[in-house]
Amino acid sequence: MKIQQKHVIESIFNALQYISYYHSPDFIQAMTNAYEKETHKAAKNAITQILINSKMAALGKRPMCQDTGIVNVFVEVGMAVTWVADLSLEDMINEGVRQAFTYADNPLRASIVKDPLFTRVNTKDNTPAVIHMKVVKGSQLNFIVAAKGCGSENKAKFSVLAPDDNIVDWVLETIPTMGAGWCPPGMIGIGVGGTAEKAMLMAKESLMEPIDIQDIAQKSNPSNLEKLRLELFDKINHLGVGAQGLGGLTTVLDVKIKDYPTHAASQAVAMIPNCAATRHLHFSLDGSGVTQLPEVDMDSHPQLEMDYSQYKKVDLNSLTRKQMAQWNIGDTLLLTGIIITGRDAAHKRLKQMLDNDEGLPDGVDFDNKFIYYVGPVDAVGDEVIGPAGPTTATRMDKFTDMLLDNTNILGMIGKAERGEASMQAIKKHKVTYLIAVGGAAYLISKSIKKAKKIAFKEMGMEAIYEFEVKDMPVTVAIDTQGNNIHSIFQDIQITY
């Protein structure tokens, strides 16, 4: 049978919509196992939110994370495939991406910018995808469609080790340098051998495999590669990074390794993490029609609810700096009131305006407010806003002094750790840095009761919003005295 263009496009569309709101069963089970054994209060709370968010996204058919990702497609093309098509396969895939990200019932956040070195203009439909093709025997197409958030993608690491260097040492020294912006617990993919680009590709490909580390642990005679996976899984989890970098027992749910023959003088090694919004789907097309998506068993989700009794309620509209000074790192808060948003492009634009003595944009009042680092998904139906989880705060570090020197903000809300300069600026200005859970975007969005764009509206998800929130869950990560919940990344001791 012949492969029809419309079947490729519709299958890509369906796959991207599906993975935007459904976690795979193996991920849910692994995360549930992590929840059940976790003894660290802050880490267990973070995992709870991720699991609740996962179920809410599945039921609501809305994205589990506001970063709906850069699309990665791996496709094997059978040598005997014939076509009914007037587009190239690459163009078919990108048309499926375009339709998925602009679908009215569940629009996904367009995050891709063209002209990456200069204008960085958003393509508005998340195209183009990153596509890897391979020609194989047979008469069908085999696809892996993934959506990779850049909180984890940005933490990719690469090195060329000497042939006798120990890869375990390199991994354990490198994991803490990744911080918490990749939203652990997740998977670590490692590629070893080949050349630089081959190692990176293998690391990415390995993340598309199912979570099976517990099955490997039960094998009576694991292979050398499986023994290495088990060793790394155990030692990474003993580093104490934990969920969202808050400490605890589980940093990784699995460690994957792919290898390839290499030059005798080289040992290329790449490492890429997958975040708590692990999204990929495997399917084949043989000419018989559109792919059938896996059925979803909602009973695979654990029955969890937020325990709000452990949270302190905070009225942002009457909050004083004296009250804020009583907060300690690790305190969990429920925020109610007005917050202002702003992330990378907005901060850059604010800096340009201040440098040019233009002041702040009309209608933007940071006075006694918190700024939330977020780029939300557009609302649908009667939603106030779409999924609106935090972005990695580290990227805003270079703007922290500027913001604190030129506004009267009370603090910032994001995810992951802050750099040393930001920590010192926070201490100097006696403000605070709060973290929301990366991977809980849909859950967080339900605490946003009103939302309006108030500046830079033309920048899409990078625009500045004013949010009115009620009982938004956060944790104090840096208090007004400069104490830092993420100090593990400065103080961690590597032991083997």
C-alpha positions in Angstrom: 0.0 0.0 0.0 1.0 3.6 -0.5 1.6 6.1 2.2 -0.7 9.1 1.9 0.3 12.6 2.7 -2.8 13.3 4.7 -2.2 10.3 6.9 1.3 11.5 7.8 0.0 15.1 8.6 -2.9 13.9 10.7 -0.8 11.3 12.6 1.8 14.0 13.5 -1.0 16.3 14.6 -2.7 13.7 16.7 0.6 12.6 18.3 1.6 16.1 19.4 -1.8 16.8 20.8 -1.8 13.5 22.6 1.6 13.9 24.2 0.8 17.5 25.3 -1.6 16.2 28.0 -0.9 12.5 28.5 2.1 11.1 30.3 3.1 7.6 29.4 2.1 4.9 31.9 5.8 4.0 32.6 6.5 7.6 33.6 3.4 7.8 35.9 4.4 4.5 37.6 8.0 5.6 38.1 6.9 8.9 39.5 4.4 7.2 41.8 7.1 4.9 43.1 9.3 8.0 43.8 6.4 9.6 45.6 5.7 6.6 47.8 9.3 6.2 49.0 10.1 9.9 49.4 10.8 11.0 53.0 11.9 14.6 52.3 8.8 16.9 52.9 9.6 19.6 50.2 10.5 17.0 47.6 7.4 14.9 48.3 5.3 18.0 47.9 6.8 18.8 44.5 6.3 15.2 43.3 2.7 15.4 44.6 2.0 18.5 42.5 3.6 16.9 39.4 1.3 13.9 39.7 -1.8 15.9 40.4 -1.0 18.2 37.5 -0.5 15.1 35.2 -4.0 13.8 36.0 -5.6 17.3 35.7 -4.0 17.8 32.3 -5.1 14.3 31.1 -8.7 15.0 32.2 -8.8 18.5 30.8 -6.8 17.7 27.7 -4.7 20.8 28.2 -0.9 20.9 28.3 0.9 19.5 31.3 3.6 22.2 30.9 3.4 25.7 29.5 6.6 24.9 27.5 5.0 22.7 24.9 8.5 22.1 23.5 10.6 22.1 20.4 9.4 19.2 18.3 11.8 16.4 17.7 10.9 13.7 15.1 12.8 10.5 14.4 11.6 8.7 11.3 12.7 5.5 9.7 11.7 5.4 6.0 11.3 1.9 4.5 13.1 1.5 1.2 10.0 0.0 -0.4 7.7 2.9 0.6 5.7 4.5 -2.2 3.8 7.7 -1.8 0.6 9.6 -2.6 1.9 13.0 -1.9 3.0 16.4 -3.3 4.9 17.5 -0.3 8.3 16.3 0.9 8.2 14.2 4.1 9.8 17.0 6.0 7.1 19.4 4.8 4.4 16.9 5.8 5.8 16.6 9.3 6.0 20.4 9.6 2.4 20.8 8.4 1.4 18.3 11.2 3.3 20.4 13.7 1.7 23.6 12.4 -1.8 22.2 12.7 -1.1 20.8 16.2 0.2 24.0 17.7 -2.6 26.2 16.2 -5.5 23.8 17.0 -8.3 26.0 18.4 -9.4 23.5 21.1 -6.0 23.0 22.6 -3.5 25.5 21.2 0.1 24.8 22.2 2.6 27.5 23.0 4.6 28.6 20.0 8.2 28.8 21.2 10.3 28.6 18.1 12.1 31.6 16.8 13.7 32.0 13.3 16.9 34.0 12.7 18.3 32.8 16.0 21.4 35.0 15.9 19.7 38.3 15.3 16.0 39.2 15.3 14.7 35.9 16.9 11.2 36.4 15.5 8.7 33.8 16.7 7.4 31.6 13.8 4.0 31.6 15.5 3.3 27.9 14.8 6.3 26.1 16.4 7.8 25.1 13.0 10.2 23.9 11.9 10.6 20.6 13.8 14.1 19.1 14.3 13.8 16.0 12.1 16.2 13.0 11.9 15.6 10.5 9.0 17.0 7.1 8.4 16.4 4.8 5.4 15.7 1.1 6.4 14.4 -2.0 4.9 10.7 -2.5 4.6 7.6 -0.7 3.3 6.4 1.4 6.3 7.3 4.5 8.2 8.3 4.3 11.9 8.0 7.5 13.9 9.1 8.8 17.2 7.5 12.2 17.9 8.7 14.1 20.9 8.2 17.6 22.3 11.3 18.7 24.3 11.0 21.5 26.8 14.1 23.8 26.9 14.4 23.8 30.6 15.8 20.4 30.2 17.2 20.8 26.7 19.3 23.7 27.8 21.1 21.5 30.3 22.6 19.2 27.7 26.3 18.5 28.3 29.1 17.3 26.1 32.8 16.4 26.5 35.5 14.4 24.8 37.1 12.3 27.4 40.4 10.5 27.1 40.0 6.8 26.3 40.9 5.8 29.9 38.8 8.4 31.7 36.0 7.2 33.9 32.6 8.1 32.5 31.0 7.6 36.0 33.2 10.3 37.4 32.3 12.7 34.6 28.6 12.1 35.0 28.6 12.6 38.8 30.7 15.7 38.5 28.5 17.1 35.8 25.0 16.4 37.2 25.2 19.1 40.0 26.4 21.7 37.4 23.0 21.2 35.6 21.2 22.7 38.6 17.5 22.2 38.9 16.2 23.9 35.8 15.6 20.6 34.1 12.8 19.8 36.5 13.9 16.6 38.1 12.9 13.9 38.7 13.3 12.8 35.1 15.5 10.7 32.9 19.1 11.1 31.9 20.1 10.1 28.4 23.8 9.4 27.7 25.5 8.8 24.3 29.1 7.5 24.2 31.3 7.0 21.2 31.1 7.8 17.5 31.8 11.5 16.9 30.6 14.6 18.7 27.3 14.9 16.8 26.7 11.1 17.0 27.1 11.1 20.8 24.6 13.9 21.1 22.1 12.2 18.9 22.4 9.0 20.8 21.8 10.7 24.1 18.6 12.3 22.7 17.5 9.0 21.1 18.0 7.1 24.4 15.4 9.4 26.1 12.8 7.9 23.8 13.1 4.5 25.4 10.7 3.3 28.1 11.6 3.5 31.8 12.7 0.1 32.7 15.5 0.5 35.3 13.6 -1.5 37.9 13.3 -4.4 35.5 17.1 -4.2 34.8 17.7 -4.3 38.6 15.9 -7.7 38.8 18.0 -9.3 36.0 20.2 -12.1 37.2 22.9 -11.5 34.5 22.8 -7.8 33.3 25.1 -6.7 30.5 28.0 -4.4 31.1 26.0 -1.5 29.8 23.1 -2.4 32.1 25.4 -2.6 35.1 26.7 0.9 34.2 23.1 2.2 34.1 22.4 0.7 37.5 25.6 2.1 39.0 24.8 5.6 37.7 21.1 5.4 38.7 22.1 4.6 42.3 25.0 7.2 42.5 23.1 10.0 40.9 20.2 9.5 43.3 22.6 9.5 46.2 23.8 13.0 45.2 20.8 14.4 47.0 19.7 16.8 44.3 16.2 15.5 44.4 12.8 16.7 43.1 13.1 20.3 41.8 16.5 20.5 43.4 14.9 20.4 46.8 16.8 17.4 48.1 15.3 13.9 48.7 15.7 10.4 47.4 14.9 10.7 43.7 16.7 12.8 41.1 16.5 10.4 38.2 13.8 7.9 37.3 16.1 6.1 34.8 19.5 6.4 33.2 19.7 5.4 29.5 22.9 4.8 27.6 23.6 4.2 23.9 27.0 3.6 22.5 28.7 3.4 19.1 32.2 2.4 17.9 34.7 5.3 18.0 38.2 6.4 17.2 40.9 4.7 19.4 42.0 8.1 20.6 38.6 9.4 21.6 35.7 8.9 24.0 33.0 11.4 23.1 30.3 11.5 25.7 27.0 13.5 25.7 24.3 13.8 28.4 20.8 15.2 28.0 18.1 15.2 30.7 14.4 14.8 30.1 12.2 16.7 32.5 9.0 15.9 34.4 7.1 16.8 31.2 8.5 13.7 29.4 6.6 13.6 26.1 7.1 11.1 23.2 5.0 8.7 21.2 6.1 5.9 18.9 3.9 4.8 15.9 4.1 3.3 12.4 2.3 4.0 9.1 1.9 1.2 6.6 -0.5 2.8 4.2 -3.7 1.5 5.9 -4.6 4.9 7.4 -3.9 7.3 10.3 -2.1 5.8 13.3 -4.2 4.6 16.2 -3.3 6.3 19.5 -2.8 4.3 22.6 -5.8 4.0 24.9 -5.4 5.8 28.2 -6.1 4.2 31.6 -6.9 7.0 34.0 -6.7 4.5 36.9 -2.9 4.5 36.5 -2.8 7.9 38.2 -2.5 7.7 42.0 -5.4 9.3 44.0 -3.6 12.4 45.4 -4.9 15.7 46.7 -3.1 18.9 47.7 -2.6 19.1 51.4 -3.2 22.9 51.9 -3.0 22.6 55.7 0.8 22.8 55.5 0.8 26.1 53.6 0.8 29.7 55.0 -1.8 32.0 53.4 -0.3 35.3 52.1 -2.3 38.3 51.0 0.0 40.0 48.5 -2.0 43.1 48.4 -1.2 43.9 52.0 2.1 42.1 52.4 4.8 44.1 54.2 8.6 43.6 54.1 8.5 43.1 57.8 6.1 40.1 57.4 8.2 38.8 54.5 11.3 38.9 56.8 9.7 36.2 58.9 9.7 33.7 56.1 12.3 30.9 56.1 13.5 28.8 53.3 11.3 25.8 52.8 8.2 27.6 53.9 5.3 26.7 51.7 2.9 29.6 50.9 -0.4 30.2 49.2 -0.3 33.5 47.4 -3.4 35.6 46.8 -3.3 39.0 45.1 -1.7 40.7 42.1 1.6 39.6 40.5 3.3 40.8 37.4 4.9 38.5 34.8 8.0 38.8 32.7 10.7 36.5 31.3 13.7 36.7 29.0 12.6 39.0 26.2 10.6 41.2 28.5 13.6 41.7 30.8 15.8 42.5 27.8 13.3 45.1 26.6 13.0 46.6 30.1 16.7 47.0 30.3 16.8 48.7 26.9 14.1 51.2 28.1 15.9 51.9 31.3 19.3 52.3 29.5 17.7 54.8 27.2 16.1 56.7 30.1 12.6 55.9 28.9 11.5 54.6 32.2 9.2 51.6 32.6 6.3 50.8 30.2 3.0 52.6 30.8 0.6 50.6 32.9 3.3 48.4 34.4 3.5 48.9 38.2 6.1 46.7 40.0 5.7 48.5 43.3 5.4 46.0 46.1 4.7 43.2 43.7 6.3 39.9 42.8 7.4 39.3 39.3 6.6 35.8 38.0 8.9 34.3 35.3 6.4 32.7 33.0 5.3 32.4 29.4 1.8 31.0 29.5 -0.2 29.0 27.0 -3.1 31.0 25.5 -6.5 30.5 27.1 -9.3 28.5 25.5 -13.1 28.5 26.3 -13.8 30.0 29.6 -10.2 29.7 30.9 -8.6 32.8 32.3 -5.2 31.6 31.1 -3.7 28.4 29.8 -1.1 26.3 31.6 1.3 28.8 33.3 4.2 27.1 35.1 7.5 28.8 36.0 10.4 29.1 33.7 14.1 28.7 34.7 15.0 31.7 36.9 18.7 31.4 36.2 18.3 32.9 32.8 17.1 36.1 34.5 20.1 36.4 36.8 21.8 39.0 34.6 18.8 41.3 35.0 18.3 40.9 38.7 20.4 43.9 39.8 18.7 46.1 37.2 15.2 45.1 38.3 15.9 45.5 42.0 17.7 48.8 41.6 15.0 50.3 39.4 11.8 49.0 40.9 10.3 48.4 44.4 9.5 44.7 43.8 9.2 42.4 46.8 10.7 39.4 45.0 10.6 37.0 42.2 8.9 33.7 41.4 10.4 31.1 39.1 12.0 27.6 39.2 15.5 26.3 40.0 18.4 27.9 41.7 19.8 31.4 41.4 23.4 32.4 40.6 25.7 33.9 43.2 25.3 37.5 42.1 21.5 37.2 42.2 21.6 35.7 45.7 23.7 38.6 46.9 21.4 41.1 45.2 18.4 39.5 46.9 20.1 39.7 50.3 21.1 43.3 49.7 17.6 44.4 48.8 16.0 42.2 51.5 13.6 40.6 48.9 12.8 37.0 48.4 12.9 34.4 45.7 10.0 31.9 45.6 9.8 28.8 43.5 6.7 27.2 41.9 6.9 23.5 40.7 8.1 23.0 37.2 5.9 20.4 35.7 2.7 21.6 37.4 1.7 24.2 34.9 -2.0 23.3 34.5 -2.4 23.0 38.3 -0.9 26.4 38.8 -3.1 28.0 36.1 -6.2 27.1 38.1 -5.0 29.6 40.8 -5.0 32.4 38.3 -8.3 34.1 38.5 -7.7 37.1 36.2 -5.1 37.8 33.5 -4.4 40.6 31.1 -1.5 41.7 28.9 -0.2 45.0 30.1 2.9 45.5 28.0 4.8 44.2 25.0 1.6 42.5 23.7 3.2 41.9 20.3 5.7 39.5 21.9 3.2 36.7 22.4 4.1 34.5 25.3 6.9 36.9 26.2 4.4 39.7 26.9 4.1 41.1 30.4 0.9 40.1 32.1 -0.9 41.1 35.3 -2.2 38.1 37.1 -4.7 38.1 39.9 -4.0 34.8 41.8 -5.8 33.0 44.6 -3.9 30.4 46.7 -1.0 30.0 44.3 1.3 27.4 45.8 5.0 28.3 46.1 8.0 27.6 48.3 10.5 30.1 49.8 13.8 29.3 48.1 15.8 32.4 49.1 14.7 34.4 52.2 15.4 38.1 52.9 18.6 37.1 54.8 20.0 35.4 51.7 19.6 31.8 53.0 19.3 29.5 50.0 17.3 26.3 49.7 19.4 25.3 46.6 22.7 25.6 48.4 23.3 22.0 47.6 24.6 23.0 44.2 27.3 25.0 45.9 28.0 22.7 48.8 27.5 19.2 47.3 30.3 16.7 48.0 30.9 14.1 45.3 31.5 10.7 46.8 31.8 7.4 44.9 
